[in-house]
């Protein structure tokens, strides 16, 4: 659970990073990159019960101009259909192109990129480290933020 002081410090850091002081403006800045992911799958638990259909809903972020979206692997793992929704846009079909279940990360490829979609600004690492950014990304958590 977040402590109030830590949460406020985190929000202040985010405001500085985006150079925005109003939460509404921050939302407007990131909204073209943030997506809702809807995935549907099926499972055969036993021959007697037949097929069981289920769905997952999650979020993700557009990370490239060619339609790559990063999301949580548990939302899309082994799903039959995946659709991605940008704010105010029609759903777009997507497929998993890379996944690291141990890190709960998956990369999706969109069938098409909506015209108003904008990839998230790529961050510059705050400090150099002997480990590359990709090695920190492989293990989310404190190491991802240079605190391991």
N, C-alpha and C positions, 0 to 999 in steps of 0.2 A: 504494500500500500504506500502511496506517495505521502510524504509529509508535506504540510502546507509550504514551508520554507523552500524545500527542494522543488516543488512544483512551480512556485513563483519564480525561482531562479531559472528553471528550465524555460518558462515562458519568456522571461527577459532575454535569455540567450537566443531564443527563436526570433524574437522581435528584432534584436540586433542583427542576426544573420540575414533576415529579410528586409531590414531597414524599414520596418513598418511598426507603427505604434497602436493601430486600431485593429482589433480582432476581425472586424468585418472586412477590412482591406486585406488582411492576411488571407482570409478565406477566398476573396476574389483573386488573389495572386496564385494560390495553389489549386483552385477548383478545376482549371482546364487540364490538370495532370492527374487528378484523383478520380478513381473509378470504383463502381460497385461491380462485383463479380458474382454471377449466379451460375451454379453448376448443378447438373442433375446426373444421377447415376442409378444403378440397379444392382441388386445382390440376390443371389440364390442361397438362402440360408439352409433350406432343406427341400427335398423334392415334394414333400407334402404341402408346404406353405407356398411354394412357387416363387415368383419374382417379387422382390420388395423394392419399391422405388423410393428414393430419398433425394434431398436437395441440400445444398450448402449455399450460404451467402457470406461474402467477405468483401474486403476492399483491396485496392492495389494502386499502383502509381505507374503512369506512362513514363518510360525511361529512355525512349529513343524516337526519332522522327519516323522510323520505318514500322512502328507499331508494336514494340516490345513492352510488356507490362510485367512488373514484379509484384508477386503476391505471396501469400502463405500457402505452402504445399498442401496442408491439410484441407484446404478449401477445394482444390482442384485434382488432388491425387486420385487416379483411377476413375475419373468421371467420364461419362459418355458424351455429355454436351456442356460446353462452357460458353457463356455470353458475358460481354463486358459492356457496361453502361457509363457513358460520360454524362455530366450534367446537361440536361436539355436535349440529349441526342437519342436516337434509336439504338437499341442493343446491337452489338457487333459480335459475330462469332469469333472464337479464339481457340487455340490449341496449345498444349504444353510443349515447349521446345527444349526445356532444360529443367531439372529438378534436383534438389538436395534435401530429401526428406529429413535427414538428421538435423539440418539447420532450419527446417520448416520454411524453405524458400523455393519458389518455382518461377520460371520465366515463361510468359505466354507470348504467342505471336498472334496479333489481330489479323483478321481477313482483310480489313480495310481500316484506315485511320480517319476518323471524322475531321472535317475541315477546321473546326475550332479547337481541336485537341492540341495541347502544347506539352512537350516532355518536361519533366521536372528539371530544374536547374541542377547541373552536376556540381556537387560540393567539392571544394578543395580541402584536402586533409589539413587539419589545424596544425599538426606538427609532423615532422618526418619520423619514421620509425624503421627499424631493421626489417619489420614485417611489412609486406605489401598490403594494400587495402583489400585485395581479393582474399588474402589469407585471414584477415580479420572478419570479412564478410562470411566466410565459411563457418564461423562459430559465433552466431549472434549473442549479444549480451555485453558485459563490460568490456571485453576485448575489442568489440566492434567500435567502441568509442575511445580506444587507446588507454583503457584503465585496467588491463590485465597484468 
